[in-house]
Structure formats: C-alpha cells, structure tokens
Amino acid sequence: MSRPMADSHRRFLQTMMSNGIISASQAEALHKHCCEAHGAHYVADRLDDFINVINAHLQPLFMYIRKGMSEENGLEYYALVNMTETDITRMATDYADNELELFRKTMDLIVDSESGSASSTDILNCADSLRTKKLKKKETEQVLNKFVQDKWLNEKDGEYTLSVRCVLEMEQYMRTIYQDLIKVCHVCHNIALQSQMCENPTCGIKMHLPCVAKYFRARSDPHCPSCNDFWPHEIPEMQRFQSQSSQNLPSSSKENTAPAPSRRSRRS
C-alpha cells in the first residue's frame, strides 16, 4: 500500500506541474525547501524515495515524474511526463498541424543523423515539403524558436537537438517509430543520439559523450566495453562536462528556480 502524500509532496508536485522539467540539483534543493516549509522529515539522499511516493499517487492519472540525463552535459533532470499517450499527438493542444509535421520531420532528421543533430538549413528545407500547410522561412524560424522555448528542442550555433524533456516524453514513441535506428547507451541504457559508436560492424554499441568521458577516464588504452576492440574516437575530457554542470546549477532553492515552459493554444 502506497504512503499517503503530505503537503511537502503536494508542494513539490505543484512546482513540477508548473515547470515541467528541472535539473537534479534543483530537485534536491526543492525537496529540502518543501520539507522544511511544511515541517516534514528531510533526508538529503532520499529524493528518489520522496518522488516515488508522489509517483504512486500519479499512477491512476497516467502521469509520472521520470529521471533522465542530458546527452549534452551529463546532467540529470526530472520531468513530469504524460504516460497515457505514446506518440507525438500529445503536443496537438499546443501546436498547429503544420507545426507538428515540422516537428516530426525535425525529429526524423535528428534521429537519422550520425551527430544526433539537424542543421537549421536542413529543417528550413523540410518546411517547403510539408503536406499540411507550407511554412515560409520566417514562420519556420518562429516555430523552431517556440520548440526551443517550450523545451522540446535545444539549439546551438544553428544545430538543433532533442531536449531532455523531449526524449523523456517521447521515449516510447521513438522506440516504436525508429526501432531500426534507435540504440541505447551501453553505460546508462538511455536512448543515445549524441554519442560515439563502436566501429566494429558486429558490435556497434553507442555511448553518450559524457558516458564516454566517465567510462574511459581512468583508462589510458581505451577499448570497447562490449567487444574489446580499440575505441578509435577522441575521448572527451571529463572537465568539459563538469564545467558545463557548474554553469547550470540553480541560484535559488525556491520552487520557481526553473522557468516554466511556454504553453500556447493551438492556432486554427
């Protein structure tokens, strides 16, 4: 029998509903803040147990607070995801049909790429072949900005990648639609898009860049953890991800440490 939710759990859930996704460091600070605000017993390393109590009560509502890792910097995040739908139609209340089609095509490009990213040029070219309603260049750029603001995509130097929120929300959809393309990271077992792959044709395992850095950190002669072939790729420095992590630490322990995702009504 599941433990009852206390006011500290409800406050944590309300913040998750408002923000959609927060980093693990923000979740830890929020956990402490909620417990202290309501006089609840606080144990620093029991965040997952605290969230499990909430998830037990969310199960009948087909909602779940899920933990995942950013492929870009190795940071862990917690996201409130909808478990009732397993495809992209869950976005239909926020986007027009041609915007959804553009998102599907963008996801196709990203999943099918070796880098786990899609250039703005390739995405803009897709907008000319939309079956629903074509988008002009300016309109496409605005829609892409909206996807970034709503935390479905990340953008850096004109390259778009799937956000942590997107991978967590769309995991089942991606595993179903791209089952021949999707592989999981050999280290963390999450979907691997931005990754390195073993070049042995009988192996072909993938590892996220932060996982590569962590796995080979103490190995001067890197070999594939699966087939033991030499790992031919450049090993990223662990400091690269640690410095990125420090830049993402929250500045406050209050509930609204992360900006709430933008929610817009669907256009006719």
N, C-alpha and C positions, 0 to 999 in steps of 0.2 A: 504494500500500500504506500502510495507516494506521500511525502511530507507535505503539510499544508504550506501555502505561500504566506509569508509575513509581509509587513509593509515595506521592509527593505527589499524584498524580491519584487514587489509591485513597482517600487520606485525605479529599480534597475530596468525592469521591462518597459516602463513608460519611456525611459531615456532611449532604449534600443528601438522602440517604435518610432520615436522622433528622429533618430539619427540614421537608422538602417544598418550602419556598419561603423565600428570603432576599432581602433588598434588594441592589441592585448594590453599594452601599458595603460591606455585609457580605461579599459575594462577593469584592470586591477585597481586603479585609482577610484573608479566609480563604485566598485564593490566595497571598498573601505568607506567611502563617503556615505553610501546608502546604509551600511550597518551602523556607523556612528550617528547618523541623523536620526535613526529610529531605535537606538539603544540595543541593537542586536549583537549577538556574539560574533566577533570578527576574527577569522584565522587567515593570515595572509596567503598561504599556499593552498587554500581550499576554494578558489574561484570556480573551478570546473564543477565541484560538488554543489556550489551555490547555484550555478546555472542549470545543473541537472534537475534541481527542484522546480525551477521555472519551466524547463522543457517538459517535465512530466505533466504539468497543467496545460501546456500549449498543445500537447499531442492531439486532444479531441478537436482542436481548432485547425489542425494540419499546419501548424507553424512550428518553427524550430530555431533556436539560436545555435548556429554552426560555426566552428572554428576552422580557419584556413590560413594558408601562407601566401604572401605576396611573392610572385615569381621574380619581381624586380629587385627587392631588397632583403628578402628573407624574413621580414616582419610578419608576425602572426596577427590576425584580425578575427573579430567576432561579428557575425552578420545575422540579422533576423530574416529568415528565408521562408518562403511560402512552399509548402510541400504538396499542395493539392493539385498543382499543375506542373507538368514536366516539360513544357515547351515554351517557346518564346511568346505565346499569346498572353502570358501574364503581364506583358508590357502594353497590351492593347488599350488599357484605360488611359494611358499617358501619351500615346503617340498615334499619329495618323497612319493609315495603311501603307502609304509610300515610305514613311519614315521607318516603319517596321521592316519593310522589304529591304531598305538600305542597310538596316542593322544586320539582317540575315546575310546579305552579300558581304558586308564588312567582316562578319564572323567567319564566313566561308574563306575569305582571303587570308585571315589571320591563322586559322587552323591549318590551311593548306600550305602555309609558308614554312620555310626552314627556320626563320628567325622568330616566329611567333608574333609577327607584327605585320601591319599593312600600311603602305605609304598613302598620304593624302591624295597623291596623284592617281593611284590605282582606285581609290574609293570614289573620287570625283568621276572617273571614267565609268564606274558602275552606275552612277546616277543617271547616265544617258540611256541605260538599258532597262530601267525599271518598268515592270509591266503594269503597275497600278497607275502611277502618275509621275512623269519625269520631273526631276528637280533641277533647277538652274544652279550654277556654280555657287552663287551667294547663298541660296537656300540650303544647299548641301552642307556648306561650311557652318551655317547656323544650326542645322540638325546635329552635326558632329559635335559642335560645342555643347549642345544640350545633352548629348550622350555622356560627355565628359563631366558636365556639371551634375548630372544625375548619377554619376559613379558607375556607369556601365562600361565606359572605356577610359583608358589613360592615353595621354598624348605627350610626346616629347620630340621636339625637332621635326615635326611633320610625320612622325611614325605613331600609329595607333596600336594599342594592345588591349586585351581584355582585362578589366579590373578584377580585383579580388572578389568584389561583390558579384560581378557577372559570373565568374567561374563557380562560386558557391551556389548562386541561384540557379544557374543553367547546367549544372553538372550532369544531371540525368539526361537532359535534352542533348547535350554534347556527346555523351557516351552512346546515345541511341542513333543520332543523325550522323555522327562522324566516327562510327565504331571502327572503320578501317584505317583511320588517320590518328585517332587519339591514343596516346600512350601515357602511362603514369610514371612518375619519377621513381627510380629504383630505391631511393633513400627514404623519401617521405610518403610515397604512394599516392600523392595527389596528381591531378592532371598536369602534364608537362607540355607547355607550349614554348616558352622562352627557356631553352635548355641546350645541352650538349648531348650528342648521341654517339654510342659506340659504333665504330666503322666496320666492325666485323659483321658481314652480311647474315651470319647465322645467329647473331646476338641482337644488336640494335637497341640496347636499352637506352633510356634517356634519364638525364639528371638535370634538375634546375641548377642555374648558375650558383645561387647561394649554397645549394646542397653539394655541388662540385667543390666549391671552396672549402666547405666544412669537412667533407669526406677525405679530401687529399691534403688537408692542412699539415698533417704530420708525416706525409709520405713523399719522399724525395724522388721516387721512381714510380710514377702513377700507372696503375693497371686497372682495367675494367673490373669492377667488383663482381661481375657475373661470369664473364668468360676468361678473364685474366689477360686478355690482350693489352698491349701498350695503349694508354689513353693519349691520343695524338693532339688533343686540343690544348689551348693555352688555359692554364689553371688560374681563375680569378683570385685576387688577394682577398682574404677574409676581412681585412681592414676596410675595404671598399664598402662592404655591406654594413659593417659596424658603424662607419661614419654616416651612412645613409640612415641607419636606425636612430642615431642620436639626433639627427635633424628632424625626425618625426615624433619625438617624444612630446606628450601633451604639456601645455603650460599651466594647466589647472586640473584639480581633482574633482571639479564640479560636474554636474550632469552634462552640460552642453559644451564639453570640450571638443567635440567633433561637429562640423557643420551638418545640418540636416540636408538630405538630398532634396533637390528641387522636384516638386510634383506639379505637373501641368495637366490640364484637362485636354482630352483628345479633340483635335480640330475636325470640323466637318469637311 
